Structures are given as structure tokens and as C-alpha cells.
Amino acid sequence: MKFSKHIEACSLSPIRKFHPCMVAAQARGIHVHHLNIGQPDVPTPRAFFDAVRNFQSDVLAYAPSPGVETLLEAMRDYYRTIGVSLSVDDILVTVGGSEALQAVMACILEEGDEILVPEPFYPNYTTFINLSGGRIRPIPASPETGYHYASRETIEPLINEHTRAILVTNPGNPTGVVLTDDEKRTLVEIAQEHNLFLVSDEVYREIIYSGEALSSMLEFEDAAENIVVIDSISKRFSSCGARVGALLSRNQQLISHALKICQGRLCAATLDQMGAAALYQSMTPEYCTEVREEYRRRRDVVVESLSKLPGVRFRSPEGAFYLMVTLPVDDADKLQYFLLDEFEDNGETVMYAPGEGFYATPNHGRSEIRIAYVTNPDDLRRSIELLGLGIAAYNQKQEASQ
Amino acid sequence: MKFSKHIEACSLSPIRKFHPCMVAAQARGIHVHHLNIGQPDVPTPRAFFDAVRNFQSDVLAYAPSPGVETLLEAMRDYYRTIGVSLSVDDILVTVGGSEALQAVMACILEEGDEILVPEPFYPNYTTFINLSGGRIRPIPASPETGYHYASRETIEPLINEHTRAILVTNPGNPTGVVLTDDEKRTLVEIAQEHNLFLVSDEVYREIIYSGEALSSMLEFEDAAENIVVIDSISKRFSSCGARVGALLSRNQQLISHALKICQGRLCAATLDQMGAAALYQSMTPEYCTEVREEYRRRRDVVVESLSKLPGVRFRSPEGAFYLMVTLPVDDADKLQYFLLDEFEDNGETVMYAPGEGFYATPNHGRSEIRIAYVTNPDDLRRSIELLGLGIAAYNQKQEASQ
């Protein structure tokens, strides 16, 4: 049977290939630490579960396609607290940030179109872009510049007649980069001058460490036609399993096109939307501060632990809960197999996300890995220690075999 | 700003245009009866809400991308009860049947491909097919043949080098047609001989009125490569707001391709999946019988009431909870505006879904409407009565103006 070339161009998760080795290691009694999973262990606020438990109707009916009214209003009010003025008509509730991304790509890209994405980037972007027929033109960023990319010199030479949009993650996954005000302004100006959409994935908005105020690209009201924001409750409220995100734009044509997709899929989950509305309604600055401080502690532990490892290079992340680390090894994929198949220290080993999957450019990121710091400080400390021991053992074995 | 031609080819729901008139009618104090909405009023089984309330973890975490294991197993066991043997690897949990449809279309269609769909059909199919770049080639069915379509003479002349699949809804929305065993066998053979996917949307499986056993296209094990089934808990358990569906196929290449999309969107809602697993685990034949009998009563009321209306033509539906009705009017769209803007009987009027939106062929279905019989018998009786009164008033006005 024949399949579409768009789906043929997509890949299964690169992490999957390690799954059998992980299962085998566990079967040998090895405890595997996880630096590879973006699932926080922070409790979901009770307000979510209370709202779901208090659902009163006998029938779990469809929600409206654009979203439950109380949730749309709660999101509008939340944006007002960070200085962004929106109408509920500028918001569509989506099935996680993922559906918002998928819908935007389907609306703005077609066969042969290009979208600029700073590299390394969130790998699932590739799937949604490929399905639309578009392709990623990577904006190069590198460990040397701390993965910052938002300059005219870097971006403008990449723009051609096929370019439709720039897609950024801010705060960044996998890099932890937070855009400066100047960088944001530069991106907005480039989008305006070249008639591009600027799609800003801001699902980690609250998780920033430098004391700056919360912000959104939607602050640039003069670029109303260009700016599209992807949002989600997953990280903000540690509620990844509730599939509630949002697509936000003052470009009413875009919203109207995306609504066609929302109507096609009928609605996002009714109960999850009730829970999400309660989360926004009960959100306090104290909650955000507490979550941020927890992640800051974890970041500090990771940074401190990594600093002790010889030959390891990285930059302390400014936001989100990830960082890219360059390891003193030839191939992070091979190291991962070694860590699962041959290595153990006191019955323990560690997993991470190898860097190559975060690059569109072939052979880039071979010596890099992404670390997610979503577990507790003790576990993180031990995980990084295991990484260091594993690197040493791997390089010793490599040298011995030469 | 430029938008993709695929999204430009999609439409907003044709029902939306009546919304302002409905709001205006309600503002005048008119009570509007709804024959236009597929939202059943049957209570959702308590097992769903109990499972959701009993969720124990502090963190609402991502579910696995292919679906929660207990739900996959419960679905497999459910299929066993209707005589279909599947492995959990043949099933992907999706965000409603809608996501399953969207994923299948993205996997099997590309620019210029054609998919055969019996007409009239569920309008949202158009959105998912357009987004993939494919197009619908309608298999003509008509009121005269009771909307049956599954014969070689009707289908084979429509197959060409662009044809990739046949998509059917069984039991049918909007027609209420249930395929006979011979018709199913014919479709399977055509798919096999012409190397086509046979995508069978079976979300109304339980709602059949002729005493036949529950069935699925998946029974045809000899066509494992061809057959893809779309399923959902929405209608089976009156739980439309829980976005839990499934994509089922023994074609492991298809499942592997669709899994790429499932991984891209991370997971379906965790709580809804818990609830869905409980629904399947606690499902009894008595529950299905009760629901079926309730819909049969409603169907009988609709059929009896429609039989009293002069000039109205229809065929008693064999399944699902819809039927197409040909009205003795020039234009069902115009009649709907008349019913909302000018008509009332005792302060009441009625809405339906005009037929044109269910056809891809231009100007077809102008005198047809789709009725959904999901409300209680008294309301249905009165709704059909209002329809009859409205038709008479509309035709009288038309004649008077000539």
C-alpha cells in the first residue's frame, strides 16, 4: 500500500530506539535515572481536580469548538495580568500546545514553503511542518554563542521567496535560552518587513530565572497580523496529561482559518477545559514563584554538578527546564547505548536525549545531549554523577580498543 | 498574509450562518427546537465519572502516545466480544474519532490523490481530506435507492490511478444506512482488487435497529492490509465531551506511520482515557440494549411524525440516529431562514441541518435536510410538527409572491 510522502518524511521518536536496551537493563536489576523526559514531578494544583470532580451534568457533552467560554475568558484575563490585551475572539482552545502548532502549520504552510526555526529545536516541530508540506530552514545557533540566534545578520540571509514564517520557542526547549527585549524586537521587525508570520511557542513562559517580568510576543500590538502565540497549561500548571493549549493571534483571518480545523475535530476535552479554567481562575503570583524557585534550585544543582565534569561544555539556562550540553565524546548515541548495555555504578545508570534529534542539519549535535531537570535535586545530582562516570568509562573503553 | 491553499479549500461549518438568526429569534422570545445537533441527551455511564474522580496521582502526567495500556486492553477485549481478534499493537488511542480520521488521511493521501466517499457524507470528512491535499470523489447515492451505494456498478467506474481509498460510515451519518453483509464483502473485495484502503468509520456501531449482531469491517481478516477502522466512545457511551477515539488496523505500516503523528501530539487526555477504560470494563449487553431501544423509540416517533407530512420523502433509518429527508420545498436553506426569521407556532420554531452541506457535488441536496433524533420523543414529535407547519407556511408565502 502507498503512503503519503509527507508522512514518509516524518520519523518516529529517536528516543524509542533505546527503549529495548532500557528494558533489558532494568531486567538485569539496574536502576535507570531519567534526564530524558520532560514530565515534571511538580504536583498539579488541586483546583484542577476539584473542578473536574465538581462537574455536575449527567451528560458529558461536546464543548464549543473554539473552547469553553469560561476558559477563554480566564485565559484573556491571565494575559491581561502580563500586560497583553486580547479579546476572547483572539483565542482558540486547542488540544494541548501541540494541536495549536499543528493547526498553525496547516494554515500557513504548503508544499515547498519554508519556515525558519532556530537550531537546535523541539523535534516534534518537524512532524507538524512535514505534514503541511513545508520544510524547516534552520537558523544556526551553536554552543559557542550560548544558542542565541535572534540577529538580523543570522536570519535575513536565510529568507527567500519560499519563506512564510519564523518559529521560535521562548523560553527555549532544548536550549534554555530566553530572548532579550532587543532580540524580540528584532524578530518582530524582520517578520513585519518580510511579511512573515512570527510563531512564538511560549509554553514555558513562567519558568524564567533572571527576575524579568513575564512577557509574550503578543505585546507587540503593531505586528498584530504577524504574531501567533502557542500556549499550553501543561508546564505552567504541571498538567501535561490535560490536553489544553491555545492558539492566540490578533490576525482574525488566521483565527478564522484555524477555526475550520477546530470545528472539524469538534472540541477539546470538556472536563480538561473545566479544570483549566479553574487553574487560571485560582492562579496566584505565589504559585508561580514557588514553581519557578523549585526549577531554579534544580537548575543550580545541574549546573553545579555539570561544572565538576571534565571536558563538558554548557551554558547555564535562563529559562524552561532544559539545557544542551556538549560532551567530551565522539557520539552521544553510542554513549547512550554504552550506558544502558555495559555501564553501571552501584547498580545505576542514566538516560538523556541525544542531541542529533534536535537538529535538522545532518550530523549536527553528535556530541551534544539535552538534559531535562524535572526530577528532585538528589536524583539530578546522582544522574549527573553517573553521566560523568559513564563518560570516563566509555572513553577509556574507546581508547583501549584503538 | 498568505495562507495555504489546503486551508483555503476548507469551510467553516455551514450551520454557523444560521446562528445570528437563531439568537435573534430567541431574543424575540421564540423557543427553538433542535433537529440539527448530534449531541445525545442519554446520560454518560457513572463508571466514567467514578474513574475520573478516583484518579489518585498528585501529578496529571502525559499518557503514553499510543494510549493508556488499560484502555488499549479494554478496547481489545471489547472487540473480542464482537468476534474481532486484535492485538493491542493494532490499536492507537486518538483524540476522538476525529483525530483518527485526520491521522489516517495524512498517512494515506497526498496532493492530487482521490478518496471515494458515498454521498451524502459527514461534512467534517472534507476538512481532513482537504488538509492532506486529497480530494473527495463522491460515490453517488440518492433518496430513490435509500442511499445505498455499495455495488460494483456504482463504485468501480469511479476508480482511477489517483484513487487511494474508500471511506464509509457504517452505520451511516447522515443517512442511517447500515451495510448488508453482501455490501460489506463487495467493498472489501473492491479494496483488495484495486489495492485501496477501506476506511470504515464505525462510531455508531451499537446503534442498529434490525436485530443483527454487532459487526466491524475488521472481521475481514483476509484484507488485513486494506482495512482501517475509526472508532470512538462518543456515541457508544454518550460521552462526546471525552475526546477518546481509536484508529484500528492490522496494517502495521499504517499504524507505525500514524504513531508518528501520535508521538508528535504527545498523548490523548489522561483522565478521559481512564474514564474510557472504565466504560469498556463495565460495559454490559443490557446497557447497549437500553440505549438502542431508546433510539429506536425516537426513530419510530420521527418516522411516524414525518409520515404525516404531505410531500415529504424519506426512508426509515436502519442505524445511527440521523436520517435524510427530502422536503417539498425549493431550497432547505431558504426554508431554514424563513423558520427562524418569520415563522413561529405558539412561540416555537425548529432548526435542522440543510442537505447541501452533506454533498460534494454542487447543487445536490438542496431540498434535503438531515434530522438528528437525539432529544426526547415529545420534543421530537413537536419538532416535526413545527417542520410541517413551517413548510406549509413557507410554500404558501412563495406562491403568494408569484
Interface residues (C-beta under 8 A of the other chain):
Chain A: M1 K2 F3 S4 K5 H6 I7 E8 C10 S11 L12 S13 Q39 P40 D41 V42 P43 T44 F48 F49 V52 R53 F55 D58 V59 L60 A61 Y62 A63 S65 V95 G96 S98 E99 Q102 A106 C107 I108 L109 E110 E111 D113 N124 T127 F128 L131 S132 G133 R164 N195 F197 E225 N226 S238 S239 C240 G241 A242 R243 N251 Q253 L254 S256 H257 L259 K260 I261 Q263 G264 R265 L266 C267 A268 A269 T270 L271 D272
Chain B: M1 K2 F3 S4 K5 H6 I7 E8 C10 S11 L12 S13 Q39 P40 D41 V42 P43 T44 F48 F49 V52 R53 F55 D58 V59 L60 A61 Y62 A63 S65 V95 G96 S98 E99 Q102 A106 C107 I108 L109 E110 E111 D113 N124 T127 F128 L131 S132 G133 R164 N195 F197 E225 N226 S238 S239 C240 G241 A242 R243 N251 Q253 L254 S256 H257 L259 K260 I261 Q263 G264 R265 L266 C267 A268 A269 T270 L271 D272
